[in-house]
Amino acid sequence: MEPRSHLSSPQIFDSGEEEEKEARRLLAEEMEFPEGNGVVGGDGKVHSDYHLDIEMPDTAHQISHDSWFQVGFVLTTGINSAYVLGYSGTIMVPLGWVGGVVGLILATMISLYANTLVAKLHEFGGKRHIRYRDLAGFIYGKNAYALTWGLQYVNLFMINVGYIILAGSALKAVYVLFRDDNDMKLPYFIALAGLACGVFAICIPHLSALRIWLAFSTFFSLVYIVVGFSLALKDGINAPPRDYSIPGTKVGKIFTIIGAAANLVFAFNTGMLPEIQATVRPPVVQNMMKALYFQFTVGVLPMYAVTFMGYWAYGSETSAYLLNNVKGPIWVKTFANICAFLQTVIALHIFASPMYEYLDTKFGIKGSALAVRNLSFRILVRGGYLAITSLVSALLPFLGDFMSLTGAVSTFPLTFILANHMYLIAKKNRLSFLQKKWHWLNVVLFSAMSAAAAVAAVRLIVVHSTTYDVFADL
């Protein structure tokens, strides 16, 4: 990527030695390097003397192409994916009315704040950091680059595991509506879902190529959210009083509440904000802020609506997939489940795109998407990745537990801990004493929450693994 134009103007370096030093100091200050660490190289670019081992590679994917509105819909697709059909059961049931409502509102505000911190660092140091790991490596060094890439890979892989479980569950729900013979079990539907996701991944070369599919995704989301909301409202009006108490033993409640806190942060965060921001047109930061405000205002309303309505209608009996609770015409439920399946295929592609971008860039997959080499590469590599993801999904189809574990081990560190600490390091010369303490408080608080949530999520998976066999038919 080329630096901003005012960095490459050679005339500022044609003065005497004192003027050159002053120019370097001013450039370093403008580009937000700590004084003494900003160095102007012979190519006229600003470098950091402790980040020279981290270079931002080229990308095989399209960048700087999309409007903020399209990027806003990419973010909204993630927040209103078929995962929203589980939040009544995985967030509201463990937390109850007070904890669930307050928790969702707080998670919305905190997530917007944390994502804003990351978005504002996108052009830090005179470079566009189009990958989360590039930004972390630029600020901290080579080890942080590798650690962040590992965390992000785990985060996106587990999100994709959950998506394939969701897609398989939606297909099974359609089957159960018409057949009760139980011949087709959940693992079979997970395999079919993985195949569909693989075909879509082969056909869509990069994130910007989604375009019209984002409109389809929005339509699919509205269908299952409206159907879930409407049928739950009808059931709730006709149902006897519900039990809203938090289920479980005293010890069990503690672990499920902690796990639900991880689900809260999971609901709002992508773990790949720089990768999404890379697709937006300049001015990058301003446009990304518009997309984030769209996501956390208009974008969260459908999720709020279906989550609260589902819990109101079914109380502590709400399942981890709301469409399994609702009663109504078979054709309506079938249409909603098919839409949930199709939207999940699109949403999974978004969260798999950083892995695709890495592999395409590493192996030089550029040019026409239909070129024999490029098409063959996508079939083998993306197909193989989704085959492994589908296998893990079928082995451990515990959707709520995977949401908790993902939030604990990767979403907390990437979105909250790392975001606050990176901003603290990058802006330390411009932050007041109270601002620095505030960011350190966030780092410590979210680190503690991440550790507790990880323990709770692992415990839930172990408990469920002893109850069900592998390839369980849930």
Summary of the structure (lengths in Angstrom):
residues: 474
radius of gyration: 23.5
end to end distance: 48.0
largest distance: 86.1
contacts: 1680
relative contact order: 0.17
helix: 73%
strand: 2%
